[in-house]
Amino acid sequence: MVKRNLVLWTLISMLILLNVGCDQATKRIAREKLQGQPPIELFQRTVVLAYVQNQGGFLSMFSQLSEPYRAILLVYLPLLFLAAGAVYLYATPSGSLLRIAAGATIIGGGLSNIVDRIRAGAVVDFVSFGIGSIRTGILNTADLSVTFGCAMLILAFRRS
């Protein structure tokens, strides 16, 4: 049992670090290659690369709030939830690998955006997807990690 827990703790840590690392790397590339440049349209505008600094949350929500309130809503509360999720994952590393991977992916994506908010006061967003006039907002790899992690979590719960 101890050996299994050690393997799962290692998997959780690696997935969190992989998500943070990939997100930070893609944001660095976006800063270097996209900042100050016009948007790049790929695959007939299915994918658009455009550099944006987002001080708010999803779709720039809360960006107009004054700093103490924005920090509470976008740094401290999410950090509390992510810490609780991490404690839960590490304390109860049982259950399906899909559930564990989903939790670690959500934590890694959320943590990476919090790192940006603490370091720079904003998150770098750089990609949007769409077909015709139907488009996502501009987002980043961490946002995709959280989204895919949530989808994996729903799938894991539906299977159990």
N, C-alpha and C positions, 0 to 999 in steps of 0.2 A: 504493500500500500504506500509506504514512504517513497519507494522508487517511482511508482506511478505518479504520485503527487509532484515529485521533483521534475519529472518529464513534462507534466502539464504546466507547472509553474514556468519552466523554461520556454515552453511553447507560447504561453500567454505573454511573457516578457518579450520574446522575439517578435511576435505579431504586433505588439504595441510599438516597439522600437522600429520595426519595418514600416509601419504606417506613418510614424512621425518622420522617419528618415526620407521616405519617398516624397512625402508632402513638402518637407523643407527643401529638398533638392529641386522639385519642380517649381517651387516658388522662387528659388534663387535663379533658375533658368529664365523664368518669366521676368524677373527684375532686370536681368542682363540683356535679354533679347527682345522683350516686348515693351518695356517702359519707354514712353515717348514716341512709340511707333504707331502707325495706323493699324486697325484690326486686320488680322489675317484670316481670310475665309477659305475653308477647306471643304472638299466634297460637296460642292454647290451649296454652301452655307450651312451644311449639316453640323459642322463644327466651326466655331469662330473663336480665335485666340485674341484676346484684348486685355491689356493690363489695367487693373483697377485696384485701388486701395479702399477697402471697405471698413469703416469705423463701426458699423452696426453689425447686426446679426443677419439672419436669413433675409435676402432681398433688401438689405440695408435697414431692416427694422431696428429701432432704438438708436439710430445714428444721430438723431437730433437731441437726444437726452444729454443733460449736463454730465460731466465726467464722473462724479461719484456714483450716480445712479446707473450709468452705462457700465462702469466697472463691476458693480454689484450684479447686474443682469447678465453680463457677457463674460466675466472672468470668475468672480467668487462663487456664484451659484453653480455654474457649470463645473467648476473645479471641485466643489463639494460633491456633486452628483457623480463625477468621474472617479473621485477617490472612493466613494461608497461602492461604485461598480467594481473597481479594482479590488477592494477589500473582499467583496463578495466572491469574485472570481478566484482569488488566491485562497480564500478561506474554505471554499466549497468547490474544489476542482473536480467535481463529479459531474455526471451528466454527459450529454452528447458532445462530441468534438465540434459539431456545427455551432452549438450554443456557446461554447468556450471561444471559438474563433470569432463568432459574431460579437461577443462582448469585448474581446481584445481589439477588434477592428474599430468598434465604436469609440472605445477609450483612446486608442491611438489617434484617430482623426480629430476627436474633440480636444485632446491634449495639444496637438500640433497647432490648432487655431488659437488656443489659449496662450501658447508660447509666443505667437506673433503679437497678440494683443498686449501681453506684458512687455515684450521687447520694443514694439514699434507703435503701439496704440491702435493698430489697424491690421487687418488680414489682407494678404495679397490674393486677389481672385483673378483668374485669367482665361477661363474657358466657358463657353456656353454651347448648348446643343439645341437643335431644332429642325423642324421641317416646315418650310413655308413661313407663315406668320406665327406658328406655335413654337415658342422658344423657352428654354430655361433661363433663369437669371444667370449672371456671370458667377462662376463658382471655382473651387479649387479641388485638389486631390483629397484633402481632409474631408471636405463636404461629401465627396463620393464615397470615402471610407465609411463615414457615418451612415449614409444612405444605404450602401450595400450591407453594412453590418446590421442595420435595422431589418432589411429584407431577409437576411440570413436568420435573424432571431425569430421573425415571424414564421419562417419555414421550419425552424427547429421546434417551435411551440406547436405548430400544426402536426408535426410528425409524432409528438409525444402524447 
